[in-house]
């Protein structure tokens, strides 16, 4: 089956609301041709709508893959990433754990935040890093927070 056929199947499955199957088809199309704009757009639309009540390792991996792709729509992907960040946020606001989270860094550097729950957590995080000893990881987190501030103007 050609990569174009996978993209078309993905679109048909997406329209039918069969998102898991559509995601699989889009991923097959992107595996065959990483710059397949049709598949990238479809996969990004699914990631944008992705919501879980608990952290989902597979979804986090897909989001990180999207952030690594310059052809992805990072603002769309950011909605799914925001959900994963909120549901996976450590209850004790563990600064080191947050500083080590690659999805948090990718989100802060590439997506404009529009999620109110995440914004409340980011406000608390900004206060925490201002009072923290600047380890290399915390310094990198500060840089990511600064990038988010720049993106948000």
C-alpha positions in Angstrom: 0.0 0.0 0.0 1.4 3.4 -0.9 2.0 6.1 1.7 -0.7 8.3 0.0 -3.2 5.4 0.5 -2.3 5.3 4.2 -3.0 9.0 4.5 -6.3 8.7 2.7 -7.3 5.8 4.9 -6.3 7.8 7.9 -8.5 10.7 6.8 -11.5 8.3 6.3 -11.0 6.8 9.7 -10.6 10.2 11.3 -13.9 11.3 9.7 -15.6 8.2 11.1 -14.3 9.0 14.6 -12.0 6.0 14.7 -9.0 7.9 16.0 -6.8 5.0 17.1 -7.0 3.4 13.7 -6.5 6.8 12.0 -3.5 7.4 14.1 -2.0 4.1 13.0 -2.6 4.8 9.4 -1.1 8.3 9.7 2.0 6.8 11.5 2.4 4.3 8.7 2.3 7.1 6.1 4.9 9.1 8.0 7.1 6.1 8.4 7.1 5.7 4.6 7.5 9.4 3.9 8.3 11.6 7.0 7.3 14.8 5.2 3.8 13.6 4.2 1.9 16.8 5.0 -1.5 15.1 4.8 -0.5 12.5 7.4 1.2 15.0 9.6 -1.8 17.2 9.6 -4.1 14.3 10.4 -1.9 13.0 13.2 -1.6 16.5 14.7 -5.4 16.9 14.7 -5.7 13.7 16.7 -2.9 14.7 19.1 -4.7 18.1 19.5 -7.9 16.3 20.7 -6.1 13.7 22.9 -7.2 13.7 26.5 -6.6 11.2 29.2 -7.4 11.1 32.9 -3.9 9.7 33.7 -0.5 10.1 32.1 -0.1 8.0 29.0 3.5 7.0 28.1 2.6 6.2 24.5 0.8 9.5 24.0 3.8 11.4 25.5 6.1 9.6 23.0 3.9 10.6 20.1 3.8 14.2 21.3 7.6 14.3 21.7 7.9 12.9 18.1 5.6 15.7 16.9 7.7 18.3 18.6 10.8 16.9 17.0 9.2 17.3 13.5 9.6 20.8 12.1 6.5 20.1 9.9 4.2 19.5 12.8 1.6 22.1 14.0 3.1 22.6 17.5 0.2 24.8 18.7 -2.3 22.1 17.8 -0.1 19.4 19.4 0.2 21.7 22.4 -3.4 21.0 23.5 -2.7 17.3 23.9 0.6 18.0 25.5 -1.0 20.4 28.0 -3.4 17.6 29.0 -0.5 15.2 29.6 1.4 17.8 31.6 -1.5 18.6 33.8 -2.5 15.0 34.5 1.1 14.0 35.1 2.1 17.1 37.2 3.7 15.9 40.4 1.4 16.6 43.4 4.4 17.8 45.4 5.5 20.1 42.6 8.9 18.3 42.6 11.1 20.9 40.8 13.7 18.4 39.8 11.2 16.0 38.3 9.6 18.9 36.3 13.1 20.1 35.2 13.8 16.6 33.9 10.5 16.4 31.9 11.3 16.6 28.1 7.6 17.1 27.2 7.4 20.1 29.5 10.5 21.6 27.9 9.3 20.9 24.3 5.9 22.4 25.1 7.3 25.5 26.7 9.7 26.1 23.8 7.3 25.4 20.9 3.6 25.8 21.8 1.6 28.7 23.1 -0.2 27.7 26.2 -4.0 28.1 26.1 -4.8 25.7 28.9 -6.0 27.5 32.1 -5.1 24.5 34.4 -1.6 24.3 33.1 -1.2 28.1 33.3 -2.0 27.9 37.1 0.7 25.3 37.4 3.2 27.3 35.4 2.6 30.3 37.6 3.5 28.3 40.6 6.5 26.8 38.8 7.8 30.3 37.9 7.7 31.2 41.6 9.4 28.0 42.6 12.3 28.4 40.1 12.8 32.0 41.2 13.5 30.7 44.7 15.4 27.6 43.8 19.2 27.0 43.6 19.9 27.1 39.9 21.2 23.7 39.1 21.9 23.0 35.4 18.5 21.3 35.0 16.7 24.2 36.8 18.6 26.7 34.7 17.4 24.9 31.6 13.9 24.9 32.9 14.2 28.7 33.5 15.3 29.1 29.9 12.3 27.0 28.7 9.9 29.2 30.8 11.5 32.3 29.3 10.9 30.9 25.8 7.2 30.4 26.7 7.0 34.0 27.9 8.5 35.1 24.6 6.0 33.0 22.6 3.1 34.4 24.6 4.5 37.9 24.0 
